[in-house]
Amino acid sequence: MVKDNGRGVDLEKYGDKVFNMYQTFHLNKDAVGIGLFMTKNQVETLQGTISIESTVDKGTVIKIKF
């Protein structure tokens, strides 16, 4: 599990896109939008699952299970 207390992601608005390639949800100039995409691909290749819980302005929790 990875947890932060950052900006969070509006999952109602972006939930179906959060693991897509080149998706960014904030205006950070150096954001590429490839990290969650690559992580999901690697986890699923190893027969694992990945999920996300996020609240805007509260943070995000990413859970990986094998």
SEZA-57680 format. One line per field, with one value per atom (N, C-alpha, C, O): residue number from 1; residue in three letters; atom name; x, y, z. Coordinates in steps of 0.2 Angstrom, whole numbers. Example, Ala and Ser with C-alpha at 12.3 -4.5 7.8 and 13.67 -1.06 7.14 Angstrom:
BEGIN
num = [1, 1, 1, 1, 2, 2, 2, 2]
residuo = [ALA, ALA, ALA, ALA, SER, SER, SER, SER]
atomo = [N, CA, C, O, N, CA, C, O]
xx = [66, 62, 66, 71, 64, 68, 64, 67]
yy = [-28, -22, -16, -17, -11, -5, 0, 6]
zz = [39, 39, 39, 42, 35, 36, 39, 40]
***
This chain:
BEGIN
num = [1, 1, 1, 1, 2, 2, 2, 2, 3, 3, 3, 3, 4, 4, 4, 4, 5, 5, 5, 5, 6, 6, 6, 6, 7, 7, 7, 7, 8, 8, 8, 8, 9, 9, 9, 9, 10, 10, 10, 10, 11, 11, 11, 11, 12, 12, 12, 12, 13, 13, 13, 13, 14, 14, 14, 14, 15, 15, 15, 15, 16, 16, 16, 16, 17, 17, 17, 17, 18, 18, 18, 18, 19, 19, 19, 19, 20, 20, 20, 20, 21, 21, 21, 21, 22, 22, 22, 22, 23, 23, 23, 23, 24, 24, 24, 24, 25, 25, 25, 25, 26, 26, 26, 26, 27, 27, 27, 27, 28, 28, 28, 28, 29, 29, 29, 29, 30, 30, 30, 30, 31, 31, 31, 31, 32, 32, 32, 32, 33, 33, 33, 33, 34, 34, 34, 34, 35, 35, 35, 35, 36, 36, 36, 36, 37, 37, 37, 37, 38, 38, 38, 38, 39, 39, 39, 39, 40, 40, 40, 40, 41, 41, 41, 41, 42, 42, 42, 42, 43, 43, 43, 43, 44, 44, 44, 44, 45, 45, 45, 45, 46, 46, 46, 46, 47, 47, 47, 47, 48, 48, 48, 48, 49, 49, 49, 49, 50, 50, 50, 50, 51, 51, 51, 51, 52, 52, 52, 52, 53, 53, 53, 53, 54, 54, 54, 54, 55, 55, 55, 55, 56, 56, 56, 56, 57, 57, 57, 57, 58, 58, 58, 58, 59, 59, 59, 59, 60, 60, 60, 60, 61, 61, 61, 61, 62, 62, 62, 62, 63, 63, 63, 63, 64, 64, 64, 64, 65, 65, 65, 65, 66, 66, 66, 66]
residuo = [MET, MET, MET, MET, VAL, VAL, VAL, VAL, LYS, LYS, LYS, LYS, ASP, ASP, ASP, ASP, ASN, ASN, ASN, ASN, GLY, GLY, GLY, GLY, ARG, ARG, ARG, ARG, GLY, GLY, GLY, GLY, VAL, VAL, VAL, VAL, ASP, ASP, ASP, ASP, LEU, LEU, LEU, LEU, GLU, GLU, GLU, GLU, LYS, LYS, LYS, LYS, TYR, TYR, TYR, TYR, GLY, GLY, GLY, GLY, ASP, ASP, ASP, ASP, LYS, LYS, LYS, LYS, VAL, VAL, VAL, VAL, PHE, PHE, PHE, PHE, ASN, ASN, ASN, ASN, MET, MET, MET, MET, TYR, TYR, TYR, TYR, GLN, GLN, GLN, GLN, THR, THR, THR, THR, PHE, PHE, PHE, PHE, HIS, HIS, HIS, HIS, LEU, LEU, LEU, LEU, ASN, ASN, ASN, ASN, LYS, LYS, LYS, LYS, ASP, ASP, ASP, ASP, ALA, ALA, ALA, ALA, VAL, VAL, VAL, VAL, GLY, GLY, GLY, GLY, ILE, ILE, ILE, ILE, GLY, GLY, GLY, GLY, LEU, LEU, LEU, LEU, PHE, PHE, PHE, PHE, MET, MET, MET, MET, THR, THR, THR, THR, LYS, LYS, LYS, LYS, ASN, ASN, ASN, ASN, GLN, GLN, GLN, GLN, VAL, VAL, VAL, VAL, GLU, GLU, GLU, GLU, THR, THR, THR, THR, LEU, LEU, LEU, LEU, GLN, GLN, GLN, GLN, GLY, GLY, GLY, GLY, THR, THR, THR, THR, ILE, ILE, ILE, ILE, SER, SER, SER, SER, ILE, ILE, ILE, ILE, GLU, GLU, GLU, GLU, SER, SER, SER, SER, THR, THR, THR, THR, VAL, VAL, VAL, VAL, ASP, ASP, ASP, ASP, LYS, LYS, LYS, LYS, GLY, GLY, GLY, GLY, THR, THR, THR, THR, VAL, VAL, VAL, VAL, ILE, ILE, ILE, ILE, LYS, LYS, LYS, LYS, ILE, ILE, ILE, ILE, LYS, LYS, LYS, LYS, PHE, PHE, PHE, PHE]
atomo = [N, CA, C, O, N, CA, C, O, N, CA, C, O, N, CA, C, O, N, CA, C, O, N, CA, C, O, N, CA, C, O, N, CA, C, O, N, CA, C, O, N, CA, C, O, N, CA, C, O, N, CA, C, O, N, CA, C, O, N, CA, C, O, N, CA, C, O, N, CA, C, O, N, CA, C, O, N, CA, C, O, N, CA, C, O, N, CA, C, O, N, CA, C, O, N, CA, C, O, N, CA, C, O, N, CA, C, O, N, CA, C, O, N, CA, C, O, N, CA, C, O, N, CA, C, O, N, CA, C, O, N, CA, C, O, N, CA, C, O, N, CA, C, O, N, CA, C, O, N, CA, C, O, N, CA, C, O, N, CA, C, O, N, CA, C, O, N, CA, C, O, N, CA, C, O, N, CA, C, O, N, CA, C, O, N, CA, C, O, N, CA, C, O, N, CA, C, O, N, CA, C, O, N, CA, C, O, N, CA, C, O, N, CA, C, O, N, CA, C, O, N, CA, C, O, N, CA, C, O, N, CA, C, O, N, CA, C, O, N, CA, C, O, N, CA, C, O, N, CA, C, O, N, CA, C, O, N, CA, C, O, N, CA, C, O, N, CA, C, O, N, CA, C, O, N, CA, C, O, N, CA, C, O, N, CA, C, O, N, CA, C, O, N, CA, C, O]
xx = [4, 0, 5, 10, 3, 6, 1, -5, 2, -2, 1, 7, -3, 0, -6, -11, -4, -9, -8, -9, -8, -7, -14, -19, -14, -20, -25, -31, -24, -29, -32, -30, -36, -39, -46, -49, -50, -57, -59, -60, -60, -62, -69, -70, -73, -80, -79, -82, -74, -73, -68, -69, -63, -57, -56, -51, -60, -59, -58, -54, -61, -60, -54, -52, -50, -44, -38, -32, -39, -33, -27, -21, -28, -23, -21, -17, -24, -22, -15, -13, -12, -6, -7, -12, -2, -2, -8, -9, -11, -16, -13, -10, -14, -12, -19, -23, -19, -25, -23, -28, -17, -15, -11, -9, -10, -6, 2, 5, 4, 12, 15, 14, 20, 23, 27, 28, 30, 34, 30, 34, 24, 20, 20, 18, 21, 21, 14, 12, 12, 6, 7, 3, 13, 15, 16, 16, 17, 19, 13, 15, 7, 2, 1, -1, 1, 0, 5, 3, 12, 17, 16, 17, 15, 14, 8, 9, 2, -3, -1, -3, 2, 4, 9, 8, 13, 18, 15, 16, 10, 6, 2, 2, -1, -6, -2, -4, 4, 8, 10, 11, 11, 13, 6, 7, 1, -6, -8, -11, -6, -9, -14, -16, -17, -22, -20, -16, -22, -20, -27, -31, -28, -34, -32, -26, -36, -35, -41, -47, -39, -44, -42, -36, -46, -43, -48, -54, -47, -51, -47, -42, -51, -48, -46, -50, -40, -37, -36, -34, -36, -35, -29, -25, -29, -24, -26, -32, -22, -23, -20, -15, -23, -21, -21, -26, -15, -15, -13, -8, -17, -16, -15, -18, -9, -7, -8, -5, -11, -11, -9, -10, -6, -3, -6, -5]
yy = [-6, 0, 6, 6, 11, 17, 23, 23, 27, 32, 39, 40, 44, 51, 56, 54, 62, 67, 73, 79, 71, 76, 79, 79, 81, 84, 79, 82, 73, 68, 69, 73, 64, 64, 63, 59, 67, 66, 60, 60, 55, 48, 48, 44, 52, 52, 55, 53, 60, 63, 59, 58, 56, 53, 46, 43, 43, 36, 31, 26, 32, 27, 28, 24, 34, 36, 35, 36, 34, 35, 30, 32, 25, 20, 20, 16, 25, 26, 29, 33, 28, 31, 38, 40, 42, 49, 53, 59, 51, 54, 58, 55, 64, 68, 72, 74, 73, 76, 83, 86, 85, 92, 95, 92, 101, 105, 106, 111, 100, 100, 100, 95, 104, 105, 99, 97, 95, 89, 83, 77, 83, 77, 74, 77, 67, 64, 59, 58, 57, 52, 45, 42, 43, 36, 31, 25, 34, 30, 25, 19, 27, 22, 17, 11, 19, 15, 9, 3, 11, 6, 1, -5, 4, 0, -5, -11, -3, -7, -13, -19, -11, -16, -21, -27, -19, -24, -28, -34, -25, -29, -34, -40, -32, -37, -43, -48, -41, -46, -51, -57, -49, -54, -57, -59, -56, -59, -55, -58, -49, -45, -41, -40, -37, -32, -25, -25, -20, -13, -9, -10, -6, -1, 5, 6, 10, 17, 20, 18, 23, 27, 34, 35, 39, 46, 51, 50, 56, 61, 68, 69, 72, 78, 82, 83, 85, 89, 85, 88, 78, 74, 69, 68, 66, 62, 56, 55, 51, 45, 39, 39, 33, 27, 22, 21, 19, 14, 7, 7, 2, -4, -9, -9, -13, -18, -25, -26, -30, -37, -42, -42, -47, -53, -59, -64]
zz = [0, 0, 0, 4, -4, -4, -3, -6, 2, 4, 4, 6, 2, 3, 5, 5, 6, 9, 4, 6, -3, -8, -10, -7, -16, -20, -21, -21, -21, -23, -30, -34, -32, -39, -38, -34, -42, -42, -46, -52, -42, -45, -49, -53, -46, -50, -57, -62, -58, -64, -68, -74, -65, -69, -67, -70, -63, -61, -67, -66, -72, -78, -82, -86, -80, -84, -80, -83, -73, -69, -71, -69, -73, -75, -83, -85, -86, -93, -95, -90, -100, -102, -104, -107, -101, -102, -99, -102, -94, -91, -85, -80, -84, -78, -76, -80, -70, -67, -63, -60, -64, -61, -66, -71, -64, -69, -68, -69, -65, -63, -70, -74, -72, -78, -80, -86, -75, -76, -76, -76, -75, -75, -82, -87, -82, -88, -89, -95, -84, -84, -86, -89, -84, -86, -80, -81, -74, -69, -66, -66, -66, -64, -69, -68, -76, -81, -81, -82, -80, -80, -74, -75, -68, -62, -63, -61, -66, -67, -71, -70, -77, -82, -78, -79, -74, -71, -66, -65, -62, -57, -60, -58, -65, -68, -72, -73, -75, -78, -73, -74, -66, -61, -57, -52, -61, -58, -52, -48, -51, -45, -47, -53, -42, -44, -41, -36, -43, -41, -40, -45, -35, -34, -31, -28, -32, -30, -26, -28, -20, -17, -16, -15, -18, -17, -16, -18, -12, -10, -12, -10, -16, -18, -12, -7, -12, -6, 0, 5, 0, 6, 5, 9, -1, -3, -7, -8, -8, -12, -8, -5, -9, -7, -13, -16, -14, -19, -16, -12, -18, -15, -20, -26, -19, -23, -20, -14, -23, -20, -25, -31, -22, -26, -22, -25]
***
